[in-house]
Amino acid sequence: TFQKHMNILKKSLPHMTHLCLQGGEALLHKQLIQLCEIAHNSLPGVKIDIYTNGILLNTLKDKDLKYLNDELNITFYLSLYPKHEYFNIYKK
């Protein structure tokens, strides 16, 4: 479980200062807020960062985003991708 992993991190890396949640799209996880709470409570004083492409950021309720940022001190970092020109392959 995630809690078990947090306990292992706490024991293995007692001086850890940062935890980055990334890999895939974090905002797709249905239990993101609960996982953030577990990480925050298991690793007091550790800064938690979430990396996202930002596309789903607007799916979080304002109160949840405020809770994650203000209460759990979680920072969201947006991946920036270069702008691509798309074209219609069927254009004649």
C-alpha positions in Angstrom: 0.0 0.0 0.0 1.0 3.6 -0.4 1.2 4.0 3.4 3.6 1.1 3.6 5.8 2.8 1.0 5.7 6.1 2.9 6.8 4.2 6.1 9.7 2.7 4.2 10.8 6.1 2.8 10.6 7.6 6.3 12.8 4.9 7.8 15.2 4.7 4.8 15.6 8.4 4.2 15.2 10.2 7.6 16.7 13.4 6.2 14.5 13.6 3.1 13.3 17.1 2.3 11.3 16.6 -1.0 8.9 14.0 -2.4 7.9 14.3 -6.0 4.8 12.6 -7.2 5.1 12.0 -10.9 5.0 9.4 -13.6 1.9 9.2 -15.8 -0.6 11.9 -15.0 -1.1 12.4 -11.3 -4.4 14.1 -11.7 -5.9 11.0 -13.2 -5.6 9.1 -9.9 -9.0 9.0 -8.3 -7.5 9.0 -4.8 -4.9 11.8 -5.3 -6.1 13.8 -2.3 -6.0 10.8 0.0 -2.5 9.9 -1.2 -1.3 13.4 -0.6 -2.8 13.3 2.9 -1.0 10.0 3.6 2.3 11.4 2.3 1.9 14.7 4.2 1.1 12.9 7.5 3.7 10.2 7.1 6.5 12.5 6.2 6.1 15.7 8.3 8.2 18.6 7.1 8.8 17.0 3.7 7.9 19.3 0.7 5.6 17.5 -1.7 5.5 18.4 -5.4 3.2 17.1 -8.0 4.2 17.2 -11.7 1.4 17.4 -14.2 0.7 18.5 -17.7 -2.0 20.7 -16.3 -4.7 19.6 -18.7 -6.9 18.2 -15.8 -6.1 20.8 -13.3 -9.5 22.4 -13.8 -11.1 19.1 -12.8 -10.1 19.7 -9.2 -12.6 21.6 -7.1 -11.3 25.0 -5.9 -11.7 23.9 -2.3 -9.6 20.8 -3.0 -6.9 22.7 -4.7 -6.8 25.2 -1.9 -6.7 22.4 0.7 -3.8 20.7 -1.1 -1.8 23.9 -1.4 -2.6 25.7 1.8 -3.1 22.9 4.3 -0.8 20.2 2.9 1.7 22.6 1.4 1.7 20.8 -2.0 3.0 22.5 -5.0 1.9 21.7 -8.6 4.5 22.0 -11.3 3.2 22.2 -14.9 5.2 20.5 -17.7 5.5 22.8 -20.7 5.5 21.3 -24.1 6.5 23.0 -27.3 3.7 24.2 -29.4 3.2 22.0 -32.5 1.5 23.0 -35.7 -1.2 20.5 -36.5 -2.6 20.1 -40.0 -5.5 18.3 -41.6 -4.0 15.3 -43.5 -7.2 15.1 -45.6 -6.9 18.7 -46.8 -6.9 18.9 -50.6 
